[in-house]
Amino acid sequence: MAEPKKKTNEEESQNPSQPHELAGLLDTSYPLLQEFRDSCPGSYKHSQTVAGMVEGICTRLEMDVTYMKVAAFYHDIGKMWNPKYFTENQLENEDPHADLDPWISYQLITRHISDGVNILLNNNDFPRDLIQVISQHHGISIVKYFASKAKSDNVDQFRYKCTKPRSVEAAVLMIVDHVEATSRSLYQYNKLDPTKVIDDTITDLLDDGQLDDVVIQLGALKKIKEALAKELEGMYQKRVDYDNAGK
């Protein structure tokens, strides 16, 4: 990977938002955050966890903690318009996708990015630079479950039609989002190996080209892995092999 500038390249975040201006967006009484919590309790909990996980990374990479926590809390805000189509908001044995064509399910799932952008653009308090970071957290990744369900010969049809991360902030949000969702799912089935989840997630994103537009040092990736390993250890109370997590 290319050697980066001290913080970001030209395409990376030009972060004009000040912490004191953003802090109000993290207040649990903030109307949009309240609406998100009430309509999407599962997605809200996931976002809350992601926000907690990014703190350790921000400390290690000297990133703006408040900025990243706002991005994390609101990254799935678009799910408010179709909450029951997302697993984390469904009741036991509730699956509205069961009788849907996988292509329709794919459309419903991926639209939460554009829905989120629309919601945030209509909120005058929300900075445009943060909306850009949020809009990139899935990049052009494949919705693998529905691609598999469709038995499609062309899985690229099931990719998000978004922009790949163009800043370290967007890349961190993408990585943490994937790690949190995967680790939570595997933990339910007693299959969680934190080090493997972290390594596999980052490797898969790199191999799929999701991080191609980001300038980031290998040393920064190592710090991200170490911070995530510590977070997962605390969340699931399983010992993590920090030496391997940093490789």
N, C-alpha and C positions, 0 to 999 in steps of 0.2 A: 504493500500500500504506500501511496505517496506520503511524504512528510508534510504535515499540516502546518498552518500558521498557529500562533499561540492559542487562539480560541476557535475561529471558524474561517472558512473560505468565503468567497464572494457570494456563493449561493446559500451559505449557512445563515442562521438567524441573525437578522439585524434587529436586536432586541431593544426597542425603544421603551417598552413597558417597564415601569418602575415597581419594585416590590410593594411600596405603600399603596400604589394604585390597584394592585392585583389582590391584595390581602382580603378585601371585601368580598371577592368572588369565592373565597374559601369559607366564608362565614356560613354555618349551617342554616342560618335564617334567611340567607339570600334566596329570593323567590324562585329563580330558575333551578337552583340546587335543591330546594325543597320539592319542587315539582318533579324533578328527576328521581329523588329518593322515594316519593310517594307512588309514582307510576311504574318505576323499574327498580324495586328493592334489590334484586339480585345483581343487576348491572351496576347499581350504585355501590354495592358492597365490593364488587370487583374493582371498580374505579378507585374506591377508598383504599383498597389493598395496594393497587398499583401506585397510588400517590405515596403511600408509606414506603414502598420499595425503592422509589426513585430518590428518596432522601439520601441514602447511603452512597448511591452513585454520584449524586451532586457534590457531596462532600469530597469524594475522592478525585473528581474531575474538575473541581472548583467551578461548578455551574450554579446558576441562580435557582435556589431551592424553591422559592415561591413561584417562580415562572413555571418550573417543571411540575409542581404539584397542581397548579391550575390546569395545565395541559392534561395531566393524568385524571383529574376529577371529571373533566368535561369531554374526554376523548370519545366516550360512547353515548353522549347526550342524544344523538339521533335515534337511539333505540326507544326513546319515549313515544314515538309515533306508531311503533309496532312491537310493544314489549313482549307479548306472548310468543313471538316467533323466535325468541332467543332463550336457549336452554336455561340460563341462570334465573329467568323470571317465571319458569313453568312450574306447575305443581307436579307432584309425583304422578307418573303415568299420563301426563298431559303432553301431547306432541301434535301441534297443528300441522306439522309437515308430513305426517304419516300418510295422508291421502292426497298430497300435492305432488305435481310433477317436479322433479329435482331442479329443473330450469327455473320454475316459478319460485321455488324455495331460495335458490341462489339470488334471484333478483330481490327478494324481500330482505335477505340477509345483507347483501352488499349496499343496499340503498341507505343504510344507517349512516354512511359517510356523508353523502350529499344532504340527507335530512339534517345531520348535525351541523353542517356548514350553514344551511338555511336558518336553523334555529339561532345559531350564534351570530350570524350576520344581522339578524333582527333584534339583537340585544346590543344596545348602544354602549354598554360597559365593556364589551369584549374586544380586545385588541386584534387587529387583522393578522398580525404576525403569529399570534397564538393559534388562530383559526387555520393558518397554513400548516403549522406543525401538526395539529390534530388531524387535518385532512390527509396526511401522509402516513398515518400509523399502520395502515394495512398495505401500502404500496400497491403493487400489482400481484400480490400473493394469490394463490389458488385456494378456493373454498373446497378443500379436499373431500370432506364428507359427502357433499352433493355431487361432486365430480365422480366419485366412486359409486355412489348410488345410481347415477345415470349410466354407469358403465360406458362413459364417453371415450371415444378414440382420440378426442382432441380436448385434453384437460385445460388448454389455454382459454377455452370458451368460458371457463368457470373462474377466471381471474378477476380480481377487483379492477375496475377501470379508473384507477386513481394515479397519483404521482408518487414515485418512490421517494423515500426520505432524502432531503437535500441538506440537512443540517444534523449535527451531532444530537441536538435536542430531539428531533423527529426519530432518529435512529434509536436513541435510548428508549423513547416511548414505545416504539415498535418491539424492541427486544423484551422489555419488561412486560408488556401486554401479552406477548406470546408465552413467556416463561410462566407468568402467573396462571394463565388459563390452562396450560398444559400440566403444570404441577398440581393444580387443584383437581383436575380430572384424574390424574394418575393416583393421587393420594386416596381418592374414594375407593379405588380398587387395590390398595396396598401395593402399588407397583412403582412408587416414587423413589427414584434415585436422583437426588438434587443435582449432583455434579453432571450426570449424564443428560438431564433435562437442559441444563444451561449450555453445555457444550454442543449438544445436538441442535438446539434452537438456533444458536448463533451460526453454526456450520451450515444448517439448512438455509438460513437467510442469505448467507454469503454465496452459497452454491447456486441459489436461485436468482442471484443478481439484485436482491432487494437493497443492498447497501452500496451498490456500485457508484452512486452519485454523492456519497459522503466521503469527505476527507477525514480520516481518523487514524491515529497511531495504533500499532499493535499493543503498545503499552497501555493505551486507554481501554482497549478491549479486555486486557487482562484485569484491569481495575474493575471494569463492569462485572466480569465474571466473579471476582472476589467479593464484591459488594452483594451480588445476588446470592452467592453461596451463603453468606452470613445471614441474609434476610430469610432464606428458605429454612436454614437451621433454626432460626427463632420462631418461624411460623409453624413448622411441623415437628420441632423438637427432635430432629434426627441429626446425628453428627455428619458434618460435611468434610470431605477430604480437600482441604484448602490448596494443597500442593497441586493436585490434579485439576481442581477447579480453575486454577490460574493458567493452565496450559492451553 
